[in-house]
Amino acid sequence: MAGSGTAHLRGDRALLSVRELVVEYPGKAGTVRAVSDVSFDVLPGETLGIVGESGCGKSTTGRAVLRLDRPTSGRIRFDGEWIERAGERRMRELRRRMQMIFQDPVASLNPRREVKDIVVEGLTVVGASAADRSAKAADVLAKVSLSDERFAGMLPRQLSGGQAQRVAIARALAVGPQLLLCDEPVSALDVSVQAQILNLISALKAEYDLTVVFIAHDLGVVRTISDKVMVMYLGKLCEFGEAEEVYDAPAHPYTRALLDSVPLTDPDERFTGPALDGDMPSPLSPPSGCRFRTRCPLARDRCAAEEPQVREVREGQYVACHYPLTEANEQPA
């Protein structure tokens, strides 16, 4: 990543470092460019929210970190170890320390196994005794408020969506992870249940000293849980910074358009910028220069000819835009 944008990469202090990540999928119709040259760091104990529209590459980024999707190029470092070329045996060991919670909680659970066995399946793989597995199952189920003994003997199909997601969280906790990747963990749940799961993740993060990457398309959800926020568009990083700064004073036109689309109860709190029009271009053939330019009301000739580099526009706030918004007048700088 060129220019002063490297300042937002915090190097040796980070538990997770991603450098120039590229994920592409060759196909008959062409190559899908899902993630293109994305770099970021997550410090120990921090929650990074990754947000953007469907198809922006945020979930692919999370899956690439765990090598569930193999990166085309780029580097990934976890706890001081570069892992992008690690063998499958080593990755199985590392995944016990990097757990993932998926969008569809019921589909992520083995339909033929009881809850008590699901939550300790990782311990079974490493040869933990039956007594240790039983004790751990009881402990982690209590942590996610499923301590009633009847839950332990249930199958996934007997659980509600919220209960199934609690089981998935308990399964992740059972192996003692350092990093928890949450891929749209509340998008399939009722609004009332979403708040419960978000509060649970926040509480467990503090209790277990977890580092969290939280992926979502809902900006309101990301704001409630994140310390830092990374906004993505069509496989690219658009904006990165402290959550409050990004939400209160967005520097990228795309970030602002996303915020403008969020319904708020107080109309005086809404931004008054231009709305986000049109559809996201195909990742098979992304636009030249800035990928957002075809939908950006501030686009100029330079935006088509030159790809913007990540640079610092305010202290701790970084944006990939030739004409970022300024806090003073919200016009191109």
Phi, psi and omega in degrees: 000127188274163170074196185288355178300339179296347180294335180276358175265117195258018164056230189296341179285344188280142170283321178236128176234130177239129184232119172051046183290130175231129174230118180231149180236104177293143178206176182296326182277351183135188182261123176278119181265084188286319179223131186228103171060053180259132179228138176194165176232151173232121181280156177304133179081002183264153170247118175259122174266128175250122189227152177164171180293163174303134181091005183278348178103004185292316179292321177299322177300313179297317180293326179292327178301319179271002182062026169289327165244128185282128177296144173287320176200175182106175184231146179226124178241130177236123178050044175086358183245126175284122193242002187294338179246013180296145178290168183297323179297315179294322179295324176298323177292317182291327183293341173291338179259353178230092184262153183234140174248130190259169185293316182261099187296321182292317181294336182278353182255144178295116187293344185260359184248147177285157184306315184298330178277326179298316188289342181245017182297329176294324178288329176297320181298323183270006172085024177294148181291161179299321180294318179294320180295319180296318180293319180293320178300314179297321183293309185287329176294325175293324180295331181257019175065037173237045186283343177302129185301336182294331180293325184301327182265004181280157170264156182308323182293345179271357183260151169286169179300317179295320178294319179297321178292326174296321176296318178298321177294317179299319178300318179295318182292330188301331183265006175068055183286159170264324185242132177241118176259122183248109184260098180050052190287347181240000186293335181267006186253156173299153184303319181296326180282329179305313181299321179296317181291320177298316178297322179295314180299317179298317181294318181290327176302315180291317184292321184259005180054051183271153166256136190233135166248117187246113185257130181198158173261347182272110183295327179296318178297314182297321183296323185290338190243346193259146169271315177241155179229136173240123180260130180241150175215122175049047176085359184245150170282125178261314186211148180214136177174183174302140185305313183297320181293316181296320182282322183278331182216070182298138182258341180259137179304328179291316178302316181295321179295322176298316180294324179295336182273354181276123178293131178236150182285332180254108183297339179290341181273348183286146169291160182244019182284177181293146180284162178274116182250158174078178181255156176294134178298165180287136175291353173289331183213073182293152180298155174290163178063232177283126183290341180273354191298331183289347179239001187269125179288349182255006186295143177231181182301322181301327184294330178278333187267335190224129178283128181287143176262154178290129179215158181278125180251334170221165183302118179080004181239126189236145185213144174257085183203136177289330185229068183294155177287143176258151182295329187289311187233358178054036175242164179304135180283000000 
